Amino acid sequence: MISSVSAEVPASRSGSFFPRMRVALLIAFLSVSAMASAATPQPLRPEVEAFIADMVRKHEFEREALRRVFAKVQPRPAIIRAMTAPSTALPWHQFRDRFIDEARISGGVSFWAQHAITLERASRVHGVPPEIIVAIIGIETRYGRDTGSFRVIEALATLAFDYPRRAEYFLSELEQYLLLAREAGVDALNLKGSYAGAMGIPQFMPGSYRKYAVDFDGDGRRDLWNNAVDAIGSVANYLQSFGWQAGEIIVVPAETGDSALDTVRAAGIKPVITIGDLKQHGIVPQSPVSDEAVAALFSVETELGLRYWLGFQNFYVITRYNRSINYAMAVTELASELRARVRPNGSTVLE
């Protein structure tokens, strides 16, 4: 390289070799410096260095290896923007229009037909109806067709170090992600997911992946990116782990009259009030429900105003997958639409 460059440098009129040699030496010095810079990562932000130190101490990661990884991770402002204006914050009727449409329903029917045997097994093992499993996968990724385009490590690092409101949660998920990548033997820089760092067909966060993902096809791997069988089993396992009650009701509409709604709604989304007590407050379910059952009152915003519903344990479990009431309602409605088109044996009503 040096000889070819110096050959292009014209000699002085006296024929001196030294001007050419000085240029060649300068180029060589710059090349060596560039290689040294590439081999040694530039100083990282103090909070990133502190995180790396924790990973070394707690999990015996190699410090310089992590420093090289994080030297290639950049903050993504688009991720912060997405977190501050999520689609789940839309009024229910607008959110519903985005997620309950003919394309998603017909796609769910096709997915169900393709994986009917696996869905039946997951339902038998974990007690979760096939339509709920299919609806969650449909809402999350359109049945695996849209699993996200953000580098997972970049999404998690951006939210861990540049989104103070939820920094603690995303620091934990970044830790879980690096552990997951090491366990799976994959390059932590390569995996892609949502802007929040959710991954694969069912969009599991790294901590959920490590804890709830299952090898449902028995091939020795828990692959939620490419394996729909593992994704189906993992969604069912997740819901069961959070207390899904097989065969129980999910939601029913409610009439509220002139009751003291604020008092009841202050109890939150977790079911803690019996139907009998709710009736004492003037809140009446519009479907037959035992007075001993416990529920939570919530509302959604329709084009005609607020509509009230009673959510039971299974509705609460869906909100453990995503904390949004809109999300849980979309899963419930899509599941209902799918069940209306698919027979119990997995065949479509039109067949």
N, C-alpha and C positions, 0 to 999 in steps of 0.2 A: 504493500500500500504506500509506504513512504517513498520508495524509489519511483513509483509511477507518478506520484504527485510532484516530486522534486524535478522530474524530467520536464514538467510543464512550466517550470519557473525559468525565465530567461536569465542567462549569465550576464554579469557586468561586462562593460567594454574591455576591461583588463583581463577578463576570463576568470575572475575570482570564483572559487568554489564556495566561499563562506556565506554569501547571501542565500544561496540555495540551501545550504546546510541548516542555517538558522530557521528558515521557513519550514523545512522538513521536521526539525526538532520541535518547533512550536506545534505543528499538527499532531505529532506523536504524543506530546504532552497533553493536548486537549483530548485526544482519543482515550488515553489512559484515565484521565480525570472523569470522562463520561462513563467509562466502564466501572469505575469505582463508585460513582454516584448510583448507577443502576444496581450494583451489588449491595449497597448499604441504603436501606430505606431512610427517607428524610424524617426528621422528628415529627411525631404524631401529636395530636391534641392531648393535653394532660388527662382529660377524662377517658380518652381511648387507651392511653398508657396505663391508667389505673385499672381499667377493665381487663386489659391483657394480664396485668400483674395478678388479678384475682383468678383468672383462668389458669395461670401457671400454678398458683398456690393451691387452688381447690381441685383442679382436674389434671395437673401435670402436663399441660400443653407446653410446647417448646416456644419460648418467648420470641425468638427471632423469626420463627415461622409465622407466628401470628402477626408480628409487625409487618412482615412482607405482604401478608394478606390484606391488612387494613390500609397499607400504603396504596392499594388499588381500589379502595372504597371511597366514593365521593358522596357528599350530601345531595339529596334530590329534592329541591324545593317543591316539585310537583306532588310529591308524597305528602308533604305538610298541607298543601292546598286541598288535596283529596280528603285528608283526615278531618279538616275543619269544615267540610261541606259534604258529608256522606249522603248517599241517596236515601238511606233509611230515615233521614230527617224530613223528607218530603211528607206532605199530607198523604194519608192512606190512599185516597182515590188516585193520586198521581203515581204513587209507588206501585200500586196494584197494576196500573196500566202498563208499567214497564216489565212486569214479571209474570202476569197471568194473561197470556195471549195464545193464539192458535198454534203458533210455531213451537212454543214451549210445551204446550199440551201434547201435540202430535209427536214431538220429539221424545216426550216422556213415555208415551204409549209404545214407541219403537224401542226405546231403551229397555222398558219392562219386558217386551216380547223377546228381546235378544238375551236377557239375563233372568228369565222367569224362574229357572231352577235354582239359581243362586239366591235370588230374592226370597223364594219360598224357604230355603234353608236358613237364611239370615233371620227371617221372621220366626221360624220355629225355634232357633237357638236363642234368640235375644228378645223375642216377644214384640218386636216392632213391626207394624204393618208394612208391606212392600211399598204402598203408595207414599208413605212418609219418607222412606229411604230414597225413593226415586225423586220425590219433590225436592228434597234438600239438595241432591246432586244437580237437579235441574236449575234451581235458583242459584246455586253457587257457581256452576261452570257450564251451564247448558249441556249437561251430560258429558263433561270432559272436553268439550271443544274450546273452552276459553279458560285456561288455568292461570293466566296472568303473564305479563311481560317484564315485570320489574325483577332485577336481581334480588333474591331474598335477603342476602346479607346487606345489601345497600338499603333496602326498605327498612329492615330492623335497625340498622345502625343509625339511619336518619332519624327514626322515631325515638331511639334510645338516647341520642346525644343532642338532638335539636328540637324535641317536642316535649318540653318540661312537664306538661300536664299528665302525660302517661309514661314518663321516662322509666319509672321503676318497673312497670309491666314489660316494656319492650327490652329493657336490659336483661330481664329474666328470659325472655323469648330468644334474645340474641345468644345468651349462654346455652340455652337448650338447642338452638340451631347448630352451633359449633359442635356440640356433643353428638347430635344426630348425624352431621356430616362425617365426623370421625368414625362413628359406629358403622355407618353405611359404606365407608371407604370412598366417598365422593369428594370432588373439589368444591369447597364451600363457596367459591366465586362463581360457579357455573349455574347453580339451580335458580329457577325463576318462579315467581308467584305473584300474588296480589300486591297492591301498594301497602298493605298492612303486614306483609310477610306470610300470608296464608298460602298453603301449598297443595298441589295435586288436584285430582278429580274432586275430592270432597272439601278442599281448602282447609286443611287442618293447620293450625298454628304449630310451631315446632314442639312445644311442650305437650300438646295434645297428640301429635304424631308419636312421640316417644312413649306416651302413656296408654293411648287407646287404639292405635293402629294395630291391625291383626293380619297375620298371614292366612287369609281365608281360603286360598287354593292349595296350601300345603307345599309350596315350592321352595320354602326356606327363606323367603324374603318378604318384607312388608313394603310393597311398592304401590304407593298411592298416586304416582304420576302416570303410569302406563297400564296398570292392572285394575280393571273395573271390578273384578271379583274381590280383591282386597279392599277396594274403596267401599263396596256395598257392605261387607262384613264389618269394616271399621266404623262406618256411620251407625250401624245397628248396635255395635258394642258401645260406642260413645253414648248413645241415648239410653241404653240400658244402665250404663254405669251411673248416669245422673238420675236414675229412678223412674224410668218409663214403666207405666203400668199397663200390661197387656190387656187389650180388650176394653179399656176404660175410655170415657168421653174426653174430648179435648177442649172444645169451647161450645157455648150456647149463647144466643142473643138474649138480652135482658131488657125488661122495661123498668124504668127507675122512678117514674112519677115525680113527686115533689120531695123525694127523700134527701137526707143530708149526705150528699155524695162525697163531699170533701173528706169527711170522717172515714168513710169506707175506703176510698181510694188511697188515703194516707197509709194504709196497711201495706201497699206495694203490690208487686206482681206475684209474689209467692202466695199460694193458696193457704189461708189460715182461718177464714171465716166460714162457718157452716151455712148451707143454703137456708136452713131454718132461721138463723140470725139475720141473714140478708133480707129475708122476707119481712122480718120485724122492722127493718129500715125502709121498707117499701120497694125493695129490689126483687123482682120476680123473674125467674128464668122462663124463657119462652118454649122450652122443651121439658119433658118430664125428667126430673132429677131428684134423687133422694134428699130429704132434709138433712141427713147426716153427712152428706158429701161436703167437702170444703172447696172453696173457690176464691178467686180474686176478681175484683171488678176493674175493668179498664175500658177506655174509649178509643175510637179511631175517628179520624176526620173525613167524613164523606162530603160529596158536593152539596148535600142537603143539611149539613151540620153534624154534630157529634152523634155517634151511634155507640151504644154500650153493649159490652159483652162480659160474660163470666168465663174466666179461664181456670181450668182445673190442672191437676198435677202434670199431665202430659203436655199441656200448653207451656207450663213453666219449664219443663225439660227442653222443649224446643228453644226457648229463650236462653238456655245455657249454651246452645250452639252459636247463637248470635243474640245479643242482649236486646235487640230491637223488637218491639211489639209488631211493627209493620212486617218485619221479617217473618216472625212466627205466624202471623196471619196469612202471609203469602204462601208459606209452606202448607198451612192447613187448607187453604182454598185450592191450591194447585193439586194437592193430594186428593181432594174431593172430586175435582174435575177428572183426574186420572182414574180413580176408582169407578167413576160413572161409565168409563169407556172400556174397562178391562174386567173380564170375568174373574172369579176367584181362582181359576186354574191358570191365569196368566194370558189367556187368549182375549182378543179384542171383541167387543160387543158386535162389531160389524162382520166378524168372520162367520 
